[in-house]
Amino acid sequence: MKKNVIYKIYKSKVLEEPNTLALFDINRKLTRYELDKLSDTIAMQLPKNTKRVGIIMEHSVEMIAAIFAILKTGAAYVPVEPFFPKERIKFMMKESEVDFIITNSKYFDIVTDVKGLKIDTGYPINFESCDMFNKNIRENDLAYILYTSGTTGKPKGIAVENRNVCNYVCAFQKEFKTAKNDIMLQYSVCSFDIFVEEVFATLLSGATLAIAPQEIKNNICKLIEFIDENKITILSGFPYLFQELNTIKEIPKSLKLLISGGDVLRGNYISNLKDKITIYNSYGPSETTVVATYYNCSKGSVLKDGTYPIGKAIFGYEIVIIDDSGNILPQGKAGEICILGNGVAREYIGDRKEENKAFEILKDGRKMYHSGDLGYFLPDGNIAFLHRKDKQVMILGKRVEPEEVKTVMMNHPKIKQAFVMPGTDKNNLSYMTAYFVKEDKETKLEEIKNYMKQYLTDYMIPEFFVEMEKLPLTPNGKIDKSALPVIEK
């Protein structure tokens, strides 16, 4: 058995302290041993030779046990949220070649052409069940397939191996030194890799996982109460969550660590939090298993554009910045962020030959992932994130980065949130629409435009401005472009 097998590591924690609390939700608490046996109970009901299992469940103790059941038999799991569009779920299950489904009773009819198992709250533990741990699991066996948005218009599945996850858990542990007295909040949707961090970096380190129900996640005041009541010490999430926390007068005393990831972290998002609690910024595509860099914001400072650096490569990873010809660039020169190391995933599944070119095998045999993100090394070795390579638009024959326009808007002291989206008119000419949330009602649009004109040429000023009460977010915590009002020219 290899040390880089997920369930092997968890099993060692069970043997060390079987009666230590492993996880809980609002209905149930399980010790490490009880979670092990519940996963055995579920695993015994999986058909033999099952390779890939879909998880369509509400977040709960039983959901985590189902995931562990799949992993301990040597199969891989494919997670989706029950509220995802049905056709999207069906596509993901079909493309990933799922041969079994575990779901709650109320969602059993979502996928009808694959056999399944119903697991609901309070699912009983059979303490007499056999130990279903497959001792033949190898470190390069698949652990899960995580779907992200694809450039082709269809979601693309990333194949992540056991060793990828175990490497990240090791890196997380080295940086944050979590222990059994730590409690991590399970906040993220299962389709985003913050969920991987929450579940595996917690349970494989011997800490405790606290699963909050959706109605609590949706209300910042209730979430704060949940954190306080359950003495949660670690919270990992998107910058927009921390922006909300930044407005709370009193943060629960139990919280000692906030980890931001998935999007740009701006200084004004954590201005009131920075001196009260340790805050990290992190960066890394799902293709490199959770994140590849850390930056301690509490010991650092923002850049000139108001954002925090994304930090340095974490344990087991290496970052290089390259130009369009593949040459490694020196400090200070902007180029594409490329990631090497044990966290780089296997590839995209399905017929993705063109997209799989992002996974390059170097001459020395190492695999390098081309992120499509631009950045540069700062003098102290940290990395500054710029923007994506592929979001340029042509306005009046000149190249414009919507991300740059957004950054200027966000630097206005009276702008709380902003998003700039390119569009194309009937003549196939590009234009931009700015969606924004103000800090107060008194600030006039003209004032905002005049501020932007101090930093941007006239053709870079969006043609349309849409004021909103709040920007819509996807379940993954990013801007939901499909929910923004469409402005057609």
Summary of the structure (lengths in Angstrom):
residues: 489
radius of gyration: 22.9
end to end distance: 61.3
largest distance: 72.6
contacts: 1608
relative contact order: 0.09
helix: 27%
strand: 28%
